[in-house]
Amino acid sequence: MTRSFRSQRRHARIAALLGFSSFFMFPAIPAGSNVGLTVPYVLTAAIVGLWLPRLKTSDWAPFAWVMAPVAISGAYALLAGRALAPDVVTKTFGMLAMTTLIAVPTRHLLRSGHGEAFTVGAALAILVHAAAGAYQVFAFEQGRFPFAELMRTNPGMAMPAEVMEEYAAYVKRPFGLFAEPSAMGACVGPWLVLIATALFAPATAVSRGQRAILALALGSGLALVVGSRSGLAVPIVGAAAVPGVVAAFSSSRGAVARIAALLVGAGIVVAAALWLTNNAASQLKYSQNDSWKARFESLRLAVQSMESSRNLLVGVGPGQSYATVTTTDLRVPGVTAVWSVTLTYAMETGAVGIVSMVVMGLSIALAIWASRARAVGAACAAVWAFGLLFGTSYSQQPALWTAMAMLLSWPSVAGSRIVNELALRREEPATPQFT
């Protein structure tokens, strides 16, 4: 066994472990009233520390683009005395830095050809969350809130005790080991699309064991998303069906494979649509959903704040959105935060942050365009963007940022699968991997 081969196997294991751990914010070691030190944070810091000499500037670029506006806004808010809650500025900066740092080793691993291992790790994590969600359904019916003690280890993401009791008694929507249903959907959605893409790879590109794991993860993950009755269920299910439709119209596949792909894709959509219609119709109607009404009201307040010339350039400062919508003239009953990662970031960093988001969006679009898997890449990106904008305000979830790194590395993640298929058809040597 050569040294290079041993190194590749070691990196593949690290990729699988990083992909798996990025989905878990519980358990954690409490590090203050609103912060918890979790496994992905510690693992990321260790990997970055050990790999510092080999990490390239391009690996650091996404982290720098996200954090630079936060640093500029935070410095200005403190130096100009504009922060409504000064002690929160540095805490928010540190929390976001710890979270988004995971994009650095993720991007390095994906571009080094370890997308397969990373995706399998993500699939295994989704299986754990789906099993936890199934148990939650059982426990909620008995009026119990399971995993409460586990969630309390991370005070920044745990529900208050009184909310847990009300949730178990009336809401009863499973969400696995996440903070709540929408946070779960925002994290697993992009990866379910990638897993579906891998499942429709040619048989030569995916081993039977991998295919079994991916199939179980896709089925159970979609069941968890649909069962959560989140508004994100519709775009996630629709996007997860795209790889099947693309495979069905691929001229490089046989007629039987194309028909099977189309039937599977259509089956996913029809089954989910029927279940949601029969079990969550009111949850998906805006006029009957108080949660989504409050969510969109918070988005309106964020936009209103950014329209002020005072906040236009660098925003209100890191972590100041909460104080802004609860203690200023922007107060609205029932709105206690801006429930959107995207608009919270824009509100807190202003035009500087918006420029950064535009640059990152264009980079993702160019990465997808540079690959042959443009349709599924666009579907994956749409689910990720929708989750960040409408699904969750918990920016401290590493899975959101590993998904960003995955999209920025899309030619390596998804394109190589098609390249390998074409190489095999020409009877040229190629590395058998689905991603």
C-alpha positions in Angstrom: 0.0 0.0 0.0 1.6 3.2 -1.1 1.9 6.3 1.1 -0.3 8.3 -1.4 -3.1 5.6 -1.2 -3.0 5.6 2.6 -3.2 9.3 2.6 -6.2 9.2 0.3 -8.0 6.7 2.5 -7.3 8.8 5.6 -8.7 11.9 3.9 -11.8 10.0 2.8 -12.4 8.9 6.4 -12.0 12.5 7.5 -14.4 13.7 4.8 -17.0 11.1 5.9 -16.6 12.1 9.6 -16.8 15.8 8.8 -19.9 15.3 6.6 -21.5 13.2 9.3 -20.7 15.5 12.3 -21.8 18.7 10.4 -25.4 17.8 11.0 -25.3 17.6 14.8 -25.5 20.6 17.1 -26.4 18.4 20.0 -24.8 17.4 22.3 -22.6 20.4 23.1 -20.6 21.8 26.0 -22.3 25.0 27.1 -20.0 28.0 26.6 -22.3 30.8 27.9 -26.0 31.5 28.0 -26.4 31.2 24.2 -23.5 29.3 22.9 -22.6 25.6 22.8 -19.2 24.1 21.8 -20.1 21.2 19.5 -18.3 18.3 17.8 -18.2 19.9 14.3 -16.6 23.0 15.8 -13.9 21.1 17.5 -13.3 18.8 14.6 -13.1 21.6 12.1 -10.6 23.6 14.3 -8.4 20.5 14.6 -8.4 19.8 10.8 -7.7 23.4 9.9 -4.9 23.5 12.5 -3.2 20.3 11.1 -3.8 21.2 7.5 -2.9 24.9 7.6 0.2 24.6 5.4 -1.7 22.7 2.6 -4.8 24.8 2.5 -4.9 27.1 -0.5 -6.1 30.6 -0.8 -9.1 29.4 -2.8 -10.1 27.2 0.1 -10.2 30.2 2.4 -12.1 32.5 0.0 -15.7 31.6 1.0 -14.9 32.0 4.7 -13.2 35.3 4.0 -16.1 36.6 1.9 -18.7 35.7 4.6 -16.7 37.0 7.6 -15.1 40.2 6.2 -18.4 42.1 6.2 -19.2 40.9 9.7 -15.8 42.1 10.9 -16.2 45.5 9.2 -19.7 46.0 10.5 -18.8 44.9 14.0 -15.8 47.2 14.2 -17.8 50.2 13.0 -20.7 49.4 15.4 -18.4 49.3 18.4 -16.1 52.2 17.5 -19.0 54.5 16.5 -21.0 53.5 19.6 -24.0 52.4 17.6 -24.4 48.9 18.9 -27.6 48.5 20.9 -26.1 45.4 22.6 -22.3 45.9 22.5 -21.5 42.6 24.3 -23.2 40.6 21.6 -21.0 41.9 18.8 -17.9 39.9 19.5 -19.9 36.8 20.6 -21.8 36.8 17.3 -18.6 37.3 15.3 -16.9 34.4 17.1 -19.9 32.1 16.8 -20.3 32.8 13.0 -16.5 32.4 12.5 -16.5 29.0 14.3 -19.5 27.8 12.2 -18.4 29.0 8.7 -14.8 27.8 9.2 -16.1 24.3 8.3 -16.4 25.5 4.7 -12.6 25.7 4.5 -11.7 21.9 5.0 -15.0 20.9 3.3 -14.0 22.8 0.1 -10.5 21.4 0.2 -11.8 17.8 0.6 -14.4 18.1 -2.1 -12.0 19.6 -4.6 -9.6 16.8 -3.8 -12.0 14.2 -4.9 -13.6 13.1 -1.6 -17.2 14.1 -2.5 -18.3 10.5 -2.4 -17.1 10.0 1.2 -18.5 13.3 2.3 -21.9 12.5 0.8 -22.0 9.1 2.4 -21.2 10.7 5.8 -24.1 13.2 5.2 -26.4 10.3 4.3 -25.6 8.4 7.5 -26.3 11.6 9.5 -29.7 12.0 7.8 -30.5 8.3 8.7 -29.8 9.1 12.4 -32.0 12.2 12.3 -34.8 10.3 10.5 -34.7 7.6 13.2 -34.8 10.3 15.9 -37.8 11.8 14.0 -39.6 8.5 13.9 -39.2 8.2 17.7 -40.4 11.8 18.2 -43.7 10.9 16.4 -44.2 8.1 18.9 -43.2 10.2 21.9 -45.4 13.2 20.9 -48.4 11.0 20.7 -47.8 10.2 24.4 -47.4 13.8 25.3 -43.6 13.6 25.8 -40.8 15.7 24.3 -37.9 13.3 23.7 -34.2 14.3 23.8 -35.0 17.4 25.9 -31.9 17.0 28.1 -29.7 16.4 25.1 -31.0 19.6 23.5 -30.4 21.7 26.7 -26.7 21.1 26.3 -26.7 23.7 23.6 -28.6 26.7 25.1 -28.3 28.7 21.9 -30.5 26.3 20.0 -32.7 24.5 22.5 -36.4 25.3 22.9 -37.4 26.7 26.3 -39.0 24.1 28.7 -42.4 25.7 28.4 -42.2 25.6 24.6 -41.2 22.0 24.7 -44.3 21.1 26.7 -46.6 23.0 24.4 -44.9 21.5 21.3 -45.4 17.9 22.5 -49.0 18.6 23.4 -50.2 20.5 20.3 -47.6 20.9 17.5 -46.2 17.3 17.3 -44.1 17.9 14.2 -40.9 15.7 14.1 -37.6 17.3 13.2 -34.9 14.9 14.3 -32.0 16.3 16.4 -32.3 19.8 15.1 -33.5 22.9 16.7 -36.9 22.8 15.0 -38.6 21.6 11.7 -37.6 24.5 9.4 -34.0 24.3 10.6 -34.0 20.6 9.8 -35.3 21.2 6.3 -32.8 24.0 5.5 -29.9 21.7 6.5 -30.9 18.4 4.9 -32.6 19.7 1.8 -29.6 20.4 -0.4 -28.0 17.1 0.6 -31.1 15.2 -0.2 -30.9 16.6 -3.7 -27.3 15.5 -4.0 -28.1 12.1 -2.6 -30.8 11.7 -5.2 -28.3 12.7 -7.9 -25.9 10.1 -6.7 -28.6 7.4 -6.7 -29.3 8.0 -10.4 -25.6 7.7 -11.2 -24.7 4.7 -13.4 -24.4 1.4 -11.7 -20.6 1.3 -12.3 -20.2 4.5 -10.3 -21.8 3.5 -7.1 -21.2 0.4 -5.0 -24.2 -1.7 -3.8 -23.4 -0.8 -0.2 -23.3 2.9 -1.0 -26.5 2.7 -3.0 -28.3 1.0 -0.1 -27.2 3.8 2.3 -28.1 6.5 -0.1 -31.5 5.0 -0.9 -32.4 4.6 2.8 -31.2 8.2 3.5 -33.2 9.7 0.6 -36.4 7.8 1.5 -36.2 8.4 5.3 -34.9 12.0 4.8 -37.8 12.9 2.5 -40.2 11.2 4.9 -38.9 13.3 7.8 -39.1 16.5 5.8 -42.7 15.8 4.6 -43.7 14.5 8.1 -42.4 17.8 9.6 -45.1 19.7 7.6 -42.6 22.5 7.1 -43.1 25.0 4.3 -39.8 23.8 2.9 -41.2 20.4 2.2 -42.6 21.4 -1.2 -39.4 22.8 -2.7 -37.2 20.0 -1.3 -39.4 17.3 -2.6 -39.7 19.0 -6.0 -35.9 19.5 -6.2 -35.2 15.9 -5.1 -37.3 14.7 -8.1 -35.2 16.7 -10.6 -32.3 14.1 -10.8 -34.8 11.4 -11.7 -36.3 13.6 -14.5 -32.9 14.5 -15.8 -31.9 10.8 -15.9 -35.1 9.9 -17.6 -34.3 12.2 -20.5 -30.6 11.3 -20.7 -29.8 9.8 -24.1 -26.9 7.9 -22.7 -29.2 5.6 -20.7 -31.2 2.6 -21.7 -35.0 2.7 -22.1 -35.6 0.6 -19.0 -33.4 2.8 -16.9 -34.9 6.0 -18.2 -38.5 4.8 -17.5 -37.5 3.6 -14.0 -35.9 7.0 -13.2 -39.0 8.9 -14.4 -41.3 6.7 -12.3 -39.2 7.1 -9.2 -39.0 10.9 -9.6 -42.8 11.1 -10.3 -43.5 8.7 -7.4 -41.6 11.0 -5.0 -43.6 14.0 -5.9 -47.0 12.3 -6.0 -46.6 10.5 -2.7 -45.4 13.6 -1.0 -48.1 15.7 -2.5 -50.9 13.3 -1.4 -49.5 13.1 2.2 -49.2 16.8 2.5 -52.6 17.5 1.0 -54.3 15.0 3.4 -52.3 15.8 6.6 -50.8 19.3 6.3 -53.0 21.3 4.0 -53.6 24.1 6.5 -50.0 24.2 7.4 -49.1 25.1 3.8 -51.7 27.8 3.4 -50.3 31.2 4.3 -53.7 32.6 5.4 -54.0 29.8 8.1 -50.3 29.7 9.2 -49.5 32.2 12.0 -45.9 31.0 12.0 -45.3 32.0 8.4 -47.2 35.2 8.8 -44.8 36.2 11.7 -41.8 35.0 9.6 -42.7 37.2 6.6 -43.4 40.1 8.9 -39.9 39.8 10.3 -38.5 39.8 6.8 -40.4 43.0 6.1 -38.9 44.6 9.2 -35.4 43.6 8.1 -35.9 45.2 4.7 -37.3 48.3 6.4 -34.3 48.6 8.6 -31.9 48.4 5.5 -33.8 51.2 3.8 -32.6 53.6 6.5 -29.6 55.6 5.3 -28.1 55.1 8.8 -28.0 51.4 8.3 -27.4 51.2 4.6 -23.7 50.9 4.3 -22.6 48.5 7.2 -25.9 47.6 8.8 -26.8 47.6 12.5 -23.8 45.3 13.5 -23.4 41.6 14.3 -26.0 40.3 16.6 -27.9 43.6 16.7 -30.9 42.5 14.6 -32.7 41.0 17.7 -32.3 44.2 19.7 -33.3 46.3 16.7 -36.7 44.5 16.1 -37.5 44.3 19.9 -36.4 47.6 21.3 -36.7 50.2 18.6 -39.6 51.7 16.6 -39.6 48.6 14.4 -41.3 46.6 17.2 -44.2 44.5 16.0 -46.2 42.2 18.3 -45.3 38.5 17.8 -42.0 39.3 16.0 -38.9 38.7 18.3 -36.2 38.1 15.6 -35.5 38.2 11.9 -36.2 34.6 11.0 -33.9 34.4 8.0 -30.2 33.8 7.8 -30.0 35.8 4.6 -31.9 38.9 5.8 -30.3 38.8 9.2 -26.9 38.9 7.6 -27.9 41.7 5.2 -29.5 43.7 8.0 -26.5 43.4 10.2 -23.8 44.0 7.6 -25.6 46.4 5.1 -24.4 47.0 1.6 -21.0 45.5 2.3 -22.6 42.2 3.2 -25.0 42.3 0.3 -22.0 42.7 -2.1 -20.5 39.7 -0.5 -23.7 37.7 -1.0 -23.8 38.7 -4.6 -20.2 37.6 -5.1 -20.9 34.2 -3.5 -24.1 33.8 -5.5 -22.3 34.5 -8.7 -19.5 32.1 -7.8 -22.0 29.3 -7.1 -23.8 30.1 -10.4 -20.5 29.9 -12.3 -19.5 26.7 -10.6 -22.8 25.1 -11.6 -22.5 26.4 -15.1 -19.0 25.0 -15.4 -20.3 21.5 -14.8 -22.4 19.2 -17.0 -24.9 18.6 -14.1 -26.5 22.1 -14.4 -30.1 21.2 -13.8 -29.5 19.3 -10.6 -27.0 21.9 -9.5 -29.5 24.6 -10.0 -32.1 22.6 -8.0 -29.7 22.0 -5.2 -28.7 25.7 -5.1 -32.4 26.8 -5.1 -33.2 24.6 -2.1 -30.2 25.9 -0.2 -31.0 29.5 -1.0 -34.7 29.1 -0.2 -33.8 27.5 3.2 -31.4 30.4 4.1 -33.9 33.0 3.0 -37.2 31.6 4.4 -36.4 28.5 6.3 -34.2 29.3 9.3 -32.5 32.0 11.3 -30.0 29.6 12.9 -26.8 30.5 11.1 -24.7 28.5 13.6 -25.6 25.2 11.8 -22.5 23.8 10.0 -24.6 21.8 7.5 -25.7 25.1 5.9 -22.1 26.1 5.2 -20.9 22.6 4.1 -23.7 22.9 1.5 -22.3 26.2 0.4 -18.9 24.7 0.0 -20.5 21.8 -1.9 -22.2 24.2 -4.4 -19.0 26.2 -4.8 -17.2 22.9 -5.7 -20.0 21.6 -7.9 -17.8 20.6 -10.9 -15.8 18.4 -8.5 -18.9 17.1 -6.6 -21.4 16.3 -9.4 -19.6 16.9 -12.6 -17.0 14.2 -12.2 -19.8 11.6 -12.0 -20.8 12.5 -15.6 -17.2 12.8 -16.7 -16.6 9.2 -15.4 -19.7 7.9 -17.2 -18.5 9.4 -20.5 -15.0 8.0 -20.0 -16.4 4.6 -19.3 -18.5 4.8 -22.5 -15.3 5.6 -24.4 -13.5 2.7 -22.7 -11.0 5.0 -21.2 -9.7 4.5 -17.6 -11.6 6.5 -15.0 -11.9 6.5 -11.2 -15.2 4.9 -10.3 -17.0 7.5 -8.1 -20.4 9.0 -8.2 -19.5 12.5 -7.1 
